Amino acid sequence: MLFQKNIEPRCAYCARGAQMGEDKILCGKRGVVSPGGSCRGFKYDPLKRVPAVPAQPDFSKLKDEDFRL
């Protein structure tokens, strides 16, 4: 789910932060911080969050009999 109620606060997807590089976030409140950090001023921005890649199903264990009606 993209819009969960209990999002773990991280500077990487905070509305107040701006990406400076792979390992730096420029925060309007705290300055340069790490992407894994957080503060009480966290505001969630769903457009900055990259969801995890869903697991690929393993069809190798299925047989032709599984697809017959």
mmCIF file as Biopython writes it, N, C-alpha, C and O atoms, coordinates in Angstrom:
data_model
#
loop_
_atom_site.group_PDB
_atom_site.id
_atom_site.type_symbol
_atom_site.label_atom_id
_atom_site.label_alt_id
_atom_site.label_comp_id
_atom_site.label_asym_id
_atom_site.label_entity_id
_atom_site.label_seq_id
_atom_site.pdbx_PDB_ins_code
_atom_site.Cartn_x
_atom_site.Cartn_y
_atom_site.Cartn_z
_atom_site.occupancy
_atom_site.B_iso_or_equiv
_atom_site.auth_seq_id
_atom_site.auth_asym_id
_atom_site.pdbx_PDB_model_num
ATOM 1   N N  . MET A ? 1  ? 0.830   -1.184  0.000   1.0 0.0 1  A 1 
ATOM 2   C CA . MET A ? 1  ? 0.000   0.000   0.000   1.0 0.0 1  A 1 
ATOM 3   C C  . MET A ? 1  ? 0.876   1.249   0.000   1.0 0.0 1  A 1 
ATOM 4   O O  . MET A ? 1  ? 1.896   1.309   0.686   1.0 0.0 1  A 1 
ATOM 5   N N  . LEU A ? 2  ? 0.478   2.204   -0.749  1.0 0.0 2  A 1 
ATOM 6   C CA . LEU A ? 2  ? 1.239   3.440   -0.821  1.0 0.0 2  A 1 
ATOM 7   C C  . LEU A ? 2  ? 0.855   4.393   0.300   1.0 0.0 2  A 1 
ATOM 8   O O  . LEU A ? 2  ? 1.708   5.114   0.818   1.0 0.0 2  A 1 
ATOM 9   N N  . PHE A ? 3  ? -0.409  4.404   0.679   1.0 0.0 3  A 1 
ATOM 10  C CA . PHE A ? 3  ? -0.899  5.341   1.696   1.0 0.0 3  A 1 
ATOM 11  C C  . PHE A ? 3  ? -1.266  4.597   2.965   1.0 0.0 3  A 1 
ATOM 12  O O  . PHE A ? 3  ? -2.446  4.412   3.259   1.0 0.0 3  A 1 
ATOM 13  N N  . GLN A ? 4  ? -0.277  4.175   3.709   1.0 0.0 4  A 1 
ATOM 14  C CA . GLN A ? 4  ? -0.511  3.510   4.983   1.0 0.0 4  A 1 
ATOM 15  C C  . GLN A ? 4  ? -0.648  4.557   6.080   1.0 0.0 4  A 1 
ATOM 16  O O  . GLN A ? 4  ? -0.153  5.676   5.947   1.0 0.0 4  A 1 
ATOM 17  N N  . LYS A ? 5  ? -1.320  4.190   7.158   1.0 0.0 5  A 1 
ATOM 18  C CA . LYS A ? 5  ? -1.495  5.136   8.260   1.0 0.0 5  A 1 
ATOM 19  C C  . LYS A ? 5  ? -0.244  5.229   9.125   1.0 0.0 5  A 1 
ATOM 20  O O  . LYS A ? 5  ? 0.049   6.290   9.677   1.0 0.0 5  A 1 
ATOM 21  N N  . ASN A ? 6  ? 0.482   4.150   9.245   1.0 0.0 6  A 1 
ATOM 22  C CA . ASN A ? 6  ? 1.663   4.120   10.115  1.0 0.0 6  A 1 
ATOM 23  C C  . ASN A ? 6  ? 2.936   4.108   9.271   1.0 0.0 6  A 1 
ATOM 24  O O  . ASN A ? 6  ? 3.606   3.081   9.170   1.0 0.0 6  A 1 
ATOM 25  N N  . ILE A ? 7  ? 3.265   5.235   8.673   1.0 0.0 7  A 1 
ATOM 26  C CA . ILE A ? 7  ? 4.484   5.362   7.878   1.0 0.0 7  A 1 
ATOM 27  C C  . ILE A ? 7  ? 5.644   5.686   8.823   1.0 0.0 7  A 1 
ATOM 28  O O  . ILE A ? 7  ? 5.544   6.588   9.655   1.0 0.0 7  A 1 
ATOM 29  N N  . GLU A ? 8  ? 6.739   4.944   8.687   1.0 0.0 8  A 1 
ATOM 30  C CA . GLU A ? 8  ? 7.928   5.222   9.490   1.0 0.0 8  A 1 
ATOM 31  C C  . GLU A ? 8  ? 8.553   6.526   8.991   1.0 0.0 8  A 1 
ATOM 32  O O  . GLU A ? 8  ? 8.892   6.626   7.812   1.0 0.0 8  A 1 
ATOM 33  N N  . PRO A ? 9  ? 8.710   7.520   9.858   1.0 0.0 9  A 1 
ATOM 34  C CA . PRO A ? 9  ? 9.273   8.801   9.403   1.0 0.0 9  A 1 
ATOM 35  C C  . PRO A ? 9  ? 10.721  8.656   8.941   1.0 0.0 9  A 1 
ATOM 36  O O  . PRO A ? 9  ? 11.555  8.095   9.652   1.0 0.0 9  A 1 
ATOM 37  N N  . ARG A ? 10 ? 11.008  9.162   7.758   1.0 0.0 10 A 1 
ATOM 38  C CA . ARG A ? 10 ? 12.358  9.183   7.201   1.0 0.0 10 A 1 
ATOM 39  C C  . ARG A ? 10 ? 12.529  10.465  6.417   1.0 0.0 10 A 1 
ATOM 40  O O  . ARG A ? 10 ? 11.606  10.916  5.739   1.0 0.0 10 A 1 
ATOM 41  N N  . CYS A ? 11 ? 13.683  11.038  6.508   1.0 0.0 11 A 1 
ATOM 42  C CA . CYS A ? 11 ? 13.970  12.281  5.779   1.0 0.0 11 A 1 
ATOM 43  C C  . CYS A ? 11 ? 13.932  12.070  4.268   1.0 0.0 11 A 1 
ATOM 44  O O  . CYS A ? 11 ? 13.741  13.029  3.521   1.0 0.0 11 A 1 
ATOM 45  N N  . ALA A ? 12 ? 14.110  10.841  3.810   1.0 0.0 12 A 1 
ATOM 46  C CA . ALA A ? 12 ? 14.129  10.556  2.379   1.0 0.0 12 A 1 
ATOM 47  C C  . ALA A ? 12 ? 12.795  10.874  1.716   1.0 0.0 12 A 1 
ATOM 48  O O  . ALA A ? 12 ? 12.778  11.260  0.548   1.0 0.0 12 A 1 
ATOM 49  N N  . TYR A ? 13 ? 11.674  10.724  2.426   1.0 0.0 13 A 1 
ATOM 50  C CA . TYR A ? 13 ? 10.375  11.048  1.851   1.0 0.0 13 A 1 
ATOM 51  C C  . TYR A ? 13 ? 9.593   12.037  2.693   1.0 0.0 13 A 1 
ATOM 52  O O  . TYR A ? 13 ? 8.382   11.903  2.871   1.0 0.0 13 A 1 
ATOM 53  N N  . CYS A ? 14 ? 10.293  13.021  3.202   1.0 0.0 14 A 1 
ATOM 54  C CA . CYS A ? 14 ? 9.679   14.124  3.939   1.0 0.0 14 A 1 
ATOM 55  C C  . CYS A ? 14 ? 9.441   15.285  2.967   1.0 0.0 14 A 1 
ATOM 56  O O  . CYS A ? 14 ? 10.260  15.535  2.083   1.0 0.0 14 A 1 
ATOM 57  N N  . ALA A ? 15 ? 8.330   15.985  3.130   1.0 0.0 15 A 1 
ATOM 58  C CA . ALA A ? 15 ? 7.992   17.112  2.260   1.0 0.0 15 A 1 
ATOM 59  C C  . ALA A ? 15 ? 8.958   18.279  2.455   1.0 0.0 15 A 1 
ATOM 60  O O  . ALA A ? 15 ? 9.113   19.101  1.552   1.0 0.0 15 A 1 
ATOM 61  N N  . ARG A ? 16 ? 9.602   18.365  3.599   1.0 0.0 16 A 1 
ATOM 62  C CA . ARG A ? 16 ? 10.512  19.475  3.897   1.0 0.0 16 A 1 
ATOM 63  C C  . ARG A ? 16 ? 11.931  19.233  3.416   1.0 0.0 16 A 1 
ATOM 64  O O  . ARG A ? 16 ? 12.758  20.143  3.468   1.0 0.0 16 A 1 
ATOM 65  N N  . GLY A ? 17 ? 12.234  18.022  2.946   1.0 0.0 17 A 1 
ATOM 66  C CA . GLY A ? 17 ? 13.585  17.683  2.533   1.0 0.0 17 A 1 
ATOM 67  C C  . GLY A ? 17 ? 13.757  17.721  1.027   1.0 0.0 17 A 1 
ATOM 68  O O  . GLY A ? 17 ? 12.803  17.507  0.279   1.0 0.0 17 A 1 
ATOM 69  N N  . ALA A ? 18 ? 14.967  17.992  0.589   1.0 0.0 18 A 1 
ATOM 70  C CA . ALA A ? 18 ? 15.317  17.992  -0.827  1.0 0.0 18 A 1 
ATOM 71  C C  . ALA A ? 18 ? 16.551  17.122  -1.019  1.0 0.0 18 A 1 
ATOM 72  O O  . ALA A ? 18 ? 17.522  17.246  -0.273  1.0 0.0 18 A 1 
ATOM 73  N N  . GLN A ? 19 ? 16.519  16.253  -2.003  1.0 0.0 19 A 1 
ATOM 74  C CA . GLN A ? 19 ? 17.620  15.326  -2.273  1.0 0.0 19 A 1 
ATOM 75  C C  . GLN A ? 19 ? 18.837  16.088  -2.782  1.0 0.0 19 A 1 
ATOM 76  O O  . GLN A ? 19 ? 18.740  16.851  -3.742  1.0 0.0 19 A 1 
ATOM 77  N N  . MET A ? 20 ? 19.994  15.878  -2.132  1.0 0.0 20 A 1 
ATOM 78  C CA . MET A ? 20 ? 21.240  16.512  -2.561  1.0 0.0 20 A 1 
ATOM 79  C C  . MET A ? 20 ? 22.160  15.510  -3.247  1.0 0.0 20 A 1 
ATOM 80  O O  . MET A ? 20 ? 23.053  15.896  -4.002  1.0 0.0 20 A 1 
ATOM 81  N N  . GLY A ? 21 ? 21.950  14.261  -2.992  1.0 0.0 21 A 1 
ATOM 82  C CA . GLY A ? 21 ? 22.781  13.199  -3.545  1.0 0.0 21 A 1 
ATOM 83  C C  . GLY A ? 21 ? 22.230  11.872  -3.061  1.0 0.0 21 A 1 
ATOM 84  O O  . GLY A ? 21 ? 21.118  11.802  -2.539  1.0 0.0 21 A 1 
ATOM 85  N N  . GLU A ? 22 ? 23.017  10.819  -3.237  1.0 0.0 22 A 1 
ATOM 86  C CA . GLU A ? 22 ? 22.571  9.500   -2.807  1.0 0.0 22 A 1 
ATOM 87  C C  . GLU A ? 22 ? 22.434  9.400   -1.287  1.0 0.0 22 A 1 
ATOM 88  O O  . GLU A ? 22 ? 21.557  8.691   -0.794  1.0 0.0 22 A 1 
ATOM 89  N N  . ASP A ? 23 ? 23.279  10.094  -0.550  1.0 0.0 23 A 1 
ATOM 90  C CA . ASP A ? 23 ? 23.300  9.936   0.896   1.0 0.0 23 A 1 
ATOM 91  C C  . ASP A ? 23 ? 23.139  11.243  1.658   1.0 0.0 23 A 1 
ATOM 92  O O  . ASP A ? 23 ? 23.548  11.329  2.816   1.0 0.0 23 A 1 
ATOM 93  N N  . LYS A ? 24 ? 22.549  12.268  1.035   1.0 0.0 24 A 1 
ATOM 94  C CA . LYS A ? 24 ? 22.360  13.554  1.710   1.0 0.0 24 A 1 
ATOM 95  C C  . LYS A ? 24 ? 20.987  14.137  1.381   1.0 0.0 24 A 1 
ATOM 96  O O  . LYS A ? 24 ? 20.541  14.109  0.234   1.0 0.0 24 A 1 
ATOM 97  N N  . ILE A ? 25 ? 20.335  14.660  2.401   1.0 0.0 25 A 1 
ATOM 98  C CA . ILE A ? 25 ? 19.054  15.345  2.273   1.0 0.0 25 A 1 
ATOM 99  C C  . ILE A ? 25 ? 19.216  16.732  2.877   1.0 0.0 25 A 1 
ATOM 100 O O  . ILE A ? 25 ? 19.762  16.873  3.971   1.0 0.0 25 A 1 
ATOM 101 N N  . LEU A ? 26 ? 18.749  17.750  2.178   1.0 0.0 26 A 1 
ATOM 102 C CA . LEU A ? 26 ? 18.774  19.109  2.700   1.0 0.0 26 A 1 
ATOM 103 C C  . LEU A ? 26 ? 17.415  19.394  3.338   1.0 0.0 26 A 1 
ATOM 104 O O  . LEU A ? 26 ? 16.403  19.512  2.648   1.0 0.0 26 A 1 
ATOM 105 N N  . CYS A ? 27 ? 17.412  19.502  4.652   1.0 0.0 27 A 1 
ATOM 106 C CA . CYS A ? 27 ? 16.187  19.713  5.426   1.0 0.0 27 A 1 
ATOM 107 C C  . CYS A ? 27 ? 16.032  21.206  5.723   1.0 0.0 27 A 1 
ATOM 108 O O  . CYS A ? 27 ? 17.011  21.893  6.017   1.0 0.0 27 A 1 
ATOM 109 N N  . GLY A ? 28 ? 14.808  21.695  5.643   1.0 0.0 28 A 1 
ATOM 110 C CA . GLY A ? 28 ? 14.542  23.090  5.949   1.0 0.0 28 A 1 
ATOM 111 C C  . GLY A ? 28 ? 14.666  23.397  7.429   1.0 0.0 28 A 1 
ATOM 112 O O  . GLY A ? 28 ? 14.852  24.556  7.799   1.0 0.0 28 A 1 
ATOM 113 N N  . LYS A ? 29 ? 14.567  22.385  8.288   1.0 0.0 29 A 1 
ATOM 114 C CA . LYS A ? 29 ? 14.660  22.593  9.732   1.0 0.0 29 A 1 
ATOM 115 C C  . LYS A ? 29 ? 16.045  22.272  10.295  1.0 0.0 29 A 1 
ATOM 116 O O  . LYS A ? 29 ? 16.547  22.988  11.161  1.0 0.0 29 A 1 
ATOM 117 N N  . ARG A ? 30 ? 16.666  21.186  9.798   1.0 0.0 30 A 1 
ATOM 118 C CA . ARG A ? 30 ? 17.891  20.692  10.421  1.0 0.0 30 A 1 
ATOM 119 C C  . ARG A ? 30 ? 19.135  20.802  9.559   1.0 0.0 30 A 1 
ATOM 120 O O  . ARG A ? 30 ? 20.223  20.471  10.029  1.0 0.0 30 A 1 
ATOM 121 N N  . GLY A ? 31 ? 19.021  21.248  8.327   1.0 0.0 31 A 1 
ATOM 122 C CA . GLY A ? 31 ? 20.192  21.354  7.452   1.0 0.0 31 A 1 
ATOM 123 C C  . GLY A ? 31 ? 20.441  20.064  6.703   1.0 0.0 31 A 1 
ATOM 124 O O  . GLY A ? 31 ? 19.493  19.406  6.274   1.0 0.0 31 A 1 
ATOM 125 N N  . VAL A ? 32 ? 21.697  19.690  6.539   1.0 0.0 32 A 1 
ATOM 126 C CA . VAL A ? 32 ? 22.062  18.466  5.820   1.0 0.0 32 A 1 
ATOM 127 C C  . VAL A ? 32 ? 21.955  17.283  6.774   1.0 0.0 32 A 1 
ATOM 128 O O  . VAL A ? 32 ? 22.584  17.263  7.832   1.0 0.0 32 A 1 
ATOM 129 N N  . VAL A ? 33 ? 21.141  16.289  6.380   1.0 0.0 33 A 1 
ATOM 130 C CA . VAL A ? 33 ? 20.912  15.107  7.209   1.0 0.0 33 A 1 
ATOM 131 C C  . VAL A ? 33 ? 20.999  13.855  6.350   1.0 0.0 33 A 1 
ATOM 132 O O  . VAL A ? 33 ? 21.045  13.939  5.122   1.0 0.0 33 A 1 
ATOM 133 N N  . SER A ? 34 ? 21.023  12.695  6.997   1.0 0.0 34 A 1 
ATOM 134 C CA . SER A ? 34 ? 21.033  11.421  6.271   1.0 0.0 34 A 1 
ATOM 135 C C  . SER A ? 34 ? 19.603  11.050  5.882   1.0 0.0 34 A 1 
ATOM 136 O O  . SER A ? 34 ? 18.661  11.480  6.548   1.0 0.0 34 A 1 
ATOM 137 N N  . PRO A ? 35 ? 19.418  10.262  4.821   1.0 0.0 35 A 1 
ATOM 138 C CA . PRO A ? 35 ? 18.075  9.888   4.373   1.0 0.0 35 A 1 
ATOM 139 C C  . PRO A ? 35 ? 17.305  9.042   5.386   1.0 0.0 35 A 1 
ATOM 140 O O  . PRO A ? 35 ? 16.074  9.051   5.382   1.0 0.0 35 A 1 
ATOM 141 N N  . GLY A ? 36 ? 18.002  8.316   6.245   1.0 0.0 36 A 1 
ATOM 142 C CA . GLY A ? 36 ? 17.338  7.465   7.225   1.0 0.0 36 A 1 
ATOM 143 C C  . GLY A ? 36 ? 16.928  8.188   8.495   1.0 0.0 36 A 1 
ATOM 144 O O  . GLY A ? 36 ? 16.227  7.611   9.326   1.0 0.0 36 A 1 
ATOM 145 N N  . GLY A ? 37 ? 17.342  9.422   8.666   1.0 0.0 37 A 1 
ATOM 146 C CA . GLY A ? 37 ? 17.014  10.168  9.875   1.0 0.0 37 A 1 
ATOM 147 C C  . GLY A ? 37 ? 15.591  10.698  9.849   1.0 0.0 37 A 1 
ATOM 148 O O  . GLY A ? 37 ? 14.887  10.581  8.846   1.0 0.0 37 A 1 
ATOM 149 N N  . SER A ? 38 ? 15.182  11.277  10.957  1.0 0.0 38 A 1 
ATOM 150 C CA . SER A ? 38 ? 13.848  11.880  11.036  1.0 0.0 38 A 1 
ATOM 151 C C  . SER A ? 38 ? 13.814  12.867  12.197  1.0 0.0 38 A 1 
ATOM 152 O O  . SER A ? 38 ? 14.696  12.861  13.055  1.0 0.0 38 A 1 
ATOM 153 N N  . CYS A ? 39 ? 12.789  13.712  12.216  1.0 0.0 39 A 1 
ATOM 154 C CA . CYS A ? 39 ? 12.591  14.650  13.316  1.0 0.0 39 A 1 
ATOM 155 C C  . CYS A ? 39 ? 11.094  14.811  13.569  1.0 0.0 39 A 1 
ATOM 156 O O  . CYS A ? 39 ? 10.272  14.206  12.881  1.0 0.0 39 A 1 
ATOM 157 N N  . ARG A ? 40 ? 10.751  15.621  14.550  1.0 0.0 40 A 1 
ATOM 158 C CA . ARG A ? 40 ? 9.337   15.815  14.874  1.0 0.0 40 A 1 
ATOM 159 C C  . ARG A ? 40 ? 8.607   16.635  13.815  1.0 0.0 40 A 1 
ATOM 160 O O  . ARG A ? 40 ? 7.376   16.650  13.795  1.0 0.0 40 A 1 
ATOM 161 N N  . GLY A ? 41 ? 9.328   17.307  12.949  1.0 0.0 41 A 1 
ATOM 162 C CA . GLY A ? 41 ? 8.722   18.121  11.908  1.0 0.0 41 A 1 
ATOM 163 C C  . GLY A ? 41 ? 8.435   17.343  10.631  1.0 0.0 41 A 1 
ATOM 164 O O  . GLY A ? 41 ? 8.219   17.950  9.582   1.0 0.0 41 A 1 
ATOM 165 N N  . PHE A ? 42 ? 8.427   16.018  10.696  1.0 0.0 42 A 1 
ATOM 166 C CA . PHE A ? 42 ? 8.219   15.166  9.525   1.0 0.0 42 A 1 
ATOM 167 C C  . PHE A ? 42 ? 6.833   15.368  8.926   1.0 0.0 42 A 1 
ATOM 168 O O  . PHE A ? 42 ? 5.825   15.318  9.632   1.0 0.0 42 A 1 
ATOM 169 N N  . LYS A ? 43 ? 6.796   15.598  7.610   1.0 0.0 43 A 1 
ATOM 170 C CA . LYS A ? 43 ? 5.548   15.674  6.850   1.0 0.0 43 A 1 
ATOM 171 C C  . LYS A ? 43 ? 5.688   14.739  5.664   1.0 0.0 43 A 1 
ATOM 172 O O  . LYS A ? 43 ? 6.582   14.903  4.833   1.0 0.0 43 A 1 
ATOM 173 N N  . TYR A ? 44 ? 4.814   13.772  5.591   1.0 0.0 44 A 1 
ATOM 174 C CA . TYR A ? 44 ? 4.891   12.725  4.569   1.0 0.0 44 A 1 
ATOM 175 C C  . TYR A ? 44 ? 4.541   13.258  3.185   1.0 0.0 44 A 1 
ATOM 176 O O  . TYR A ? 44 ? 3.521   13.921  2.999   1.0 0.0 44 A 1 
ATOM 177 N N  . ASP A ? 45 ? 5.401   12.958  2.220   1.0 0.0 45 A 1 
ATOM 178 C CA . ASP A ? 45 ? 5.160   13.293  0.822   1.0 0.0 45 A 1 
ATOM 179 C C  . ASP A ? 45 ? 5.148   11.981  0.036   1.0 0.0 45 A 1 
ATOM 180 O O  . ASP A ? 45 ? 6.213   11.418  -0.219  1.0 0.0 45 A 1 
ATOM 181 N N  . PRO A ? 46 ? 3.974   11.482  -0.354  1.0 0.0 46 A 1 
ATOM 182 C CA . PRO A ? 46 ? 3.905   10.175  -1.016  1.0 0.0 46 A 1 
ATOM 183 C C  . PRO A ? 46 ? 4.603   10.128  -2.372  1.0 0.0 46 A 1 
ATOM 184 O O  . PRO A ? 46 ? 4.945   9.042   -2.839  1.0 0.0 46 A 1 
ATOM 185 N N  . LEU A ? 47 ? 4.822   11.266  -3.013  1.0 0.0 47 A 1 
ATOM 186 C CA . LEU A ? 47 ? 5.471   11.269  -4.313  1.0 0.0 47 A 1 
ATOM 187 C C  . LEU A ? 47 ? 6.981   11.052  -4.217  1.0 0.0 47 A 1 
ATOM 188 O O  . LEU A ? 47 ? 7.614   10.703  -5.213  1.0 0.0 47 A 1 
ATOM 189 N N  . LYS A ? 48 ? 7.562   11.251  -3.046  1.0 0.0 48 A 1 
ATOM 190 C CA . LYS A ? 48 ? 9.002   11.040  -2.863  1.0 0.0 48 A 1 
ATOM 191 C C  . LYS A ? 48 ? 9.329   9.607   -2.478  1.0 0.0 48 A 1 
ATOM 192 O O  . LYS A ? 48 ? 10.478  9.184   -2.608  1.0 0.0 48 A 1 
ATOM 193 N N  . ARG A ? 49 ? 8.348   8.854   -2.009  1.0 0.0 49 A 1 
ATOM 194 C CA . ARG A ? 49 ? 8.599   7.497   -1.542  1.0 0.0 49 A 1 
ATOM 195 C C  . ARG A ? 49 ? 8.566   6.524   -2.706  1.0 0.0 49 A 1 
ATOM 196 O O  . ARG A ? 49 ? 7.629   6.531   -3.504  1.0 0.0 49 A 1 
ATOM 197 N N  . VAL A ? 50 ? 9.588   5.689   -2.803  1.0 0.0 50 A 1 
ATOM 198 C CA . VAL A ? 50 ? 9.658   4.657   -3.830  1.0 0.0 50 A 1 
ATOM 199 C C  . VAL A ? 50 ? 9.276   3.338   -3.171  1.0 0.0 50 A 1 
ATOM 200 O O  . VAL A ? 50 ? 10.023  2.835   -2.332  1.0 0.0 50 A 1 
ATOM 201 N N  . PRO A ? 51 ? 8.113   2.760   -3.538  1.0 0.0 51 A 1 
ATOM 202 C CA . PRO A ? 51 ? 7.702   1.505   -2.914  1.0 0.0 51 A 1 
ATOM 203 C C  . PRO A ? 51 ? 8.626   0.351   -3.293  1.0 0.0 51 A 1 
ATOM 204 O O  . PRO A ? 51 ? 9.289   0.386   -4.330  1.0 0.0 51 A 1 
ATOM 205 N N  . ALA A ? 52 ? 8.660   -0.652  -2.455  1.0 0.0 52 A 1 
ATOM 206 C CA . ALA A ? 52 ? 9.484   -1.830  -2.710  1.0 0.0 52 A 1 
ATOM 207 C C  . ALA A ? 52 ? 8.969   -2.576  -3.937  1.0 0.0 52 A 1 
ATOM 208 O O  . ALA A ? 52 ? 7.771   -2.568  -4.222  1.0 0.0 52 A 1 
ATOM 209 N N  . VAL A ? 53 ? 9.871   -3.210  -4.649  1.0 0.0 53 A 1 
ATOM 210 C CA . VAL A ? 53 ? 9.503   -3.979  -5.836  1.0 0.0 53 A 1 
ATOM 211 C C  . VAL A ? 53 ? 8.777   -5.246  -5.386  1.0 0.0 53 A 1 
ATOM 212 O O  . VAL A ? 53 ? 9.279   -5.970  -4.526  1.0 0.0 53 A 1 
ATOM 213 N N  . PRO A ? 54 ? 7.592   -5.525  -5.961  1.0 0.0 54 A 1 
ATOM 214 C CA . PRO A ? 54 ? 6.880   -6.735  -5.549  1.0 0.0 54 A 1 
ATOM 215 C C  . PRO A ? 54 ? 7.651   -7.996  -5.943  1.0 0.0 54 A 1 
ATOM 216 O O  . PRO A ? 54 ? 8.369   -8.016  -6.944  1.0 0.0 54 A 1 
ATOM 217 N N  . ALA A ? 55 ? 7.490   -9.030  -5.150  1.0 0.0 55 A 1 
ATOM 218 C CA . ALA A ? 55 ? 8.187   -10.289 -5.411  1.0 0.0 55 A 1 
ATOM 219 C C  . ALA A ? 55 ? 7.629   -10.936 -6.674  1.0 0.0 55 A 1 
ATOM 220 O O  . ALA A ? 55 ? 6.422   -10.920 -6.912  1.0 0.0 55 A 1 
ATOM 221 N N  . GLN A ? 56 ? 8.513   -11.500 -7.472  1.0 0.0 56 A 1 
ATOM 222 C CA . GLN A ? 56 ? 8.105   -12.184 -8.695  1.0 0.0 56 A 1 
ATOM 223 C C  . GLN A ? 56 ? 7.587   -13.580 -8.342  1.0 0.0 56 A 1 
ATOM 224 O O  . GLN A ? 56 ? 8.237   -14.300 -7.585  1.0 0.0 56 A 1 
ATOM 225 N N  . PRO A ? 57 ? 6.425   -13.974 -8.880  1.0 0.0 57 A 1 
ATOM 226 C CA . PRO A ? 57 ? 5.912   -15.321 -8.588  1.0 0.0 57 A 1 
ATOM 227 C C  . PRO A ? 57 ? 6.787   -16.392 -9.241  1.0 0.0 57 A 1 
ATOM 228 O O  . PRO A ? 57 ? 7.344   -16.184 -10.319 1.0 0.0 57 A 1 
ATOM 229 N N  . ASP A ? 58 ? 6.896   -17.526 -8.576  1.0 0.0 58 A 1 
ATOM 230 C CA . ASP A ? 58 ? 7.704   -18.632 -9.070  1.0 0.0 58 A 1 
ATOM 231 C C  . ASP A ? 58 ? 6.777   -19.655 -9.718  1.0 0.0 58 A 1 
ATOM 232 O O  . ASP A ? 58 ? 6.111   -20.427 -9.028  1.0 0.0 58 A 1 
ATOM 233 N N  . PHE A ? 59 ? 6.741   -19.653 -11.047 1.0 0.0 59 A 1 
ATOM 234 C CA . PHE A ? 59 ? 5.866   -20.555 -11.780 1.0 0.0 59 A 1 
ATOM 235 C C  . PHE A ? 59 ? 6.562   -21.870 -12.138 1.0 0.0 59 A 1 
ATOM 236 O O  . PHE A ? 59 ? 5.942   -22.735 -12.758 1.0 0.0 59 A 1 
ATOM 237 N N  . SER A ? 60 ? 7.794   -22.037 -11.776 1.0 0.0 60 A 1 
ATOM 238 C CA . SER A ? 60 ? 8.530   -23.243 -12.152 1.0 0.0 60 A 1 
ATOM 239 C C  . SER A ? 60 ? 8.001   -24.486 -11.441 1.0 0.0 60 A 1 
ATOM 240 O O  . SER A ? 60 ? 8.185   -25.598 -11.935 1.0 0.0 60 A 1 
ATOM 241 N N  . LYS A ? 61 ? 7.352   -24.319 -10.298 1.0 0.0 61 A 1 
ATOM 242 C CA . LYS A ? 61 ? 6.845   -25.467 -9.551  1.0 0.0 61 A 1 
ATOM 243 C C  . LYS A ? 61 ? 5.464   -25.923 -10.026 1.0 0.0 61 A 1 
ATOM 244 O O  . LYS A ? 61 ? 4.982   -26.975 -9.604  1.0 0.0 61 A 1 
ATOM 245 N N  . LEU A ? 62 ? 4.831   -25.148 -10.892 1.0 0.0 62 A 1 
ATOM 246 C CA . LEU A ? 62 ? 3.505   -25.505 -11.386 1.0 0.0 62 A 1 
ATOM 247 C C  . LEU A ? 62 ? 3.599   -26.488 -12.546 1.0 0.0 62 A 1 
ATOM 248 O O  . LEU A ? 62 ? 4.573   -26.505 -13.299 1.0 0.0 62 A 1 
ATOM 249 N N  . LYS A ? 63 ? 2.567   -27.297 -12.664 1.0 0.0 63 A 1 
ATOM 250 C CA . LYS A ? 63 ? 2.513   -28.300 -13.733 1.0 0.0 63 A 1 
ATOM 251 C C  . LYS A ? 63 ? 1.402   -27.916 -14.705 1.0 0.0 63 A 1 
ATOM 252 O O  . LYS A ? 63 ? 0.605   -27.021 -14.423 1.0 0.0 63 A 1 
ATOM 253 N N  . ASP A ? 64 ? 1.354   -28.590 -15.842 1.0 0.0 64 A 1 
ATOM 254 C CA . ASP A ? 64 ? 0.297   -28.347 -16.817 1.0 0.0 64 A 1 
ATOM 255 C C  . ASP A ? 64 ? -1.075  -28.698 -16.236 1.0 0.0 64 A 1 
ATOM 256 O O  . ASP A ? 64 ? -2.081  -28.101 -16.619 1.0 0.0 64 A 1 
ATOM 257 N N  . GLU A ? 65 ? -1.121  -29.650 -15.326 1.0 0.0 65 A 1 
ATOM 258 C CA . GLU A ? 65 ? -2.393  -30.060 -14.718 1.0 0.0 65 A 1 
ATOM 259 C C  . GLU A ? 65 ? -3.008  -28.963 -13.865 1.0 0.0 65 A 1 
ATOM 260 O O  . GLU A ? 65 ? -4.221  -28.943 -13.658 1.0 0.0 65 A 1 
ATOM 261 N N  . ASP A ? 66 ? -2.196  -28.069 -13.377 1.0 0.0 66 A 1 
ATOM 262 C CA . ASP A ? 66 ? -2.691  -26.975 -12.545 1.0 0.0 66 A 1 
ATOM 263 C C  . ASP A ? 66 ? -3.495  -25.943 -13.361 1.0 0.0 66 A 1 
ATOM 264 O O  . ASP A ? 66 ? -4.252  -25.156 -12.793 1.0 0.0 66 A 1 
ATOM 265 N N  . PHE A ? 67 ? -3.326  -25.952 -14.688 1.0 0.0 67 A 1 
ATOM 266 C CA . PHE A ? 67 ? -3.989  -24.975 -15.529 1.0 0.0 67 A 1 
ATOM 267 C C  . PHE A ? 67 ? -5.196  -25.544 -16.272 1.0 0.0 67 A 1 
ATOM 268 O O  . PHE A ? 67 ? -5.776  -24.861 -17.116 1.0 0.0 67 A 1 
ATOM 269 N N  . ARG A ? 68 ? -5.567  -26.740 -15.980 1.0 0.0 68 A 1 
ATOM 270 C CA . ARG A ? 68 ? -6.718  -27.376 -16.631 1.0 0.0 68 A 1 
ATOM 271 C C  . ARG A ? 68 ? -7.955  -27.255 -15.756 1.0 0.0 68 A 1 
ATOM 272 O O  . ARG A ? 68 ? -7.885  -27.298 -14.527 1.0 0.0 68 A 1 
ATOM 273 N N  . LEU A ? 69 ? -9.088  -27.103 -16.428 1.0 0.0 69 A 1 
ATOM 274 C CA . LEU A ? 69 ? -10.363 -27.037 -15.703 1.0 0.0 69 A 1 
ATOM 275 C C  . LEU A ? 69 ? -10.996 -28.386 -15.589 1.0 0.0 69 A 1 
ATOM 276 O O  . LEU A ? 69 ? -12.074 -28.515 -15.009 1.0 0.0 69 A 1 
#
